[in-house]
Amino acid sequence: MVKLRLKRCGRKQAVYRIVAIDVRSRREGRDLRTVGFYDPIHDRVQLDVPAILDFLDKGAQPTGTVHDISRRAGVFTEPEP
C-alpha cells in the first residue's frame, strides 16, 4: 500500500517533503516520488497537484497531516452543482 506522508529534511529547523512511499518503509526511507514541500515555520507549501491526484486515483492514502495540508492548498475541492 502506498501512502502520501511527510519526510523530514533539515537539521535544526524542521522542513518536510511530501512523498509517496510504501507503508513498510521508514520515514526517511526510499520514496517512490516527491510530490510536494512543506515548511511549517514560514508556512510555505508547494505541491505537485497532478501527481498527488494521480497517486490518489491509484489508491494511495494520505496521512492526516498531508490531507490537511492538501485541503488548505485546495487539492480537495468539492465540485459546485
N, C-alpha and C positions, 0 to 999 in steps of 0.2 A: 504494500500500500504506500502511496506517495502522499506526503503532507507538505503544505506550504508553511514554513516556520522561520523563526529568526535564527541567524548565525552571527555570533558576536565577533566583532573586529575592534581593534584599538586596544591599547594597553591601559591608559589612565582614564580616558573618557570612553564610555560605552557607546559604540556605534554598531549598528546591526545591518546585515544584508538579509533580504528576504529571499529565501531559496526554496526550490522544490527538491525534496530529499526523501530517501527511503526511510520509513519509520524505524528500521532496525539500526540506522546509523547514529553515531554520536552527534552532539550539537555542532562540533567543529569537524565533522566527518566530511566525506566526499559528497558533494551535492550534484544533482542532475543538471540544474541550471539556476543561475541567479536571475531573479525576476524583479528585484527592487532593492531599495536602500532606505533606511530609517535612522534618523539622528534625533533621539529624544531630548537632547539638551537644547538644541536650536529649533526643534520641532519641524524638521525638514523631512519630506517624503518624496521619493522618486520611484515610480512604478512603471513596469512594462505591462500595460493593461492587456494587450492582445495575448501575451504569453501566459499571464495569470488566468485569463478566461479559457485559453486552450487547455491548461492543466486542470482547471475545474471541470471542463467538459469531459475530460478523460477520467474523471473520478477522484481527483486529488481533494483532500480535505484540509482547509486552513485551520490553524490553531486559533484560539480565541483572540489573542493579541493581533495576529495577522488579519483576521476577519474585521476587527475593529478599525485597524489602520486602513484597510481597503475600503471599508464602508465610508469612513470620513473623507477618503480621496475620491469617492464617487464611483467605485467599481461596481458595487451592488446597488443599482438604482432600479426602482420599480417603474415599469412602463406605464405611461399615463393612458387611461381609457379614451 
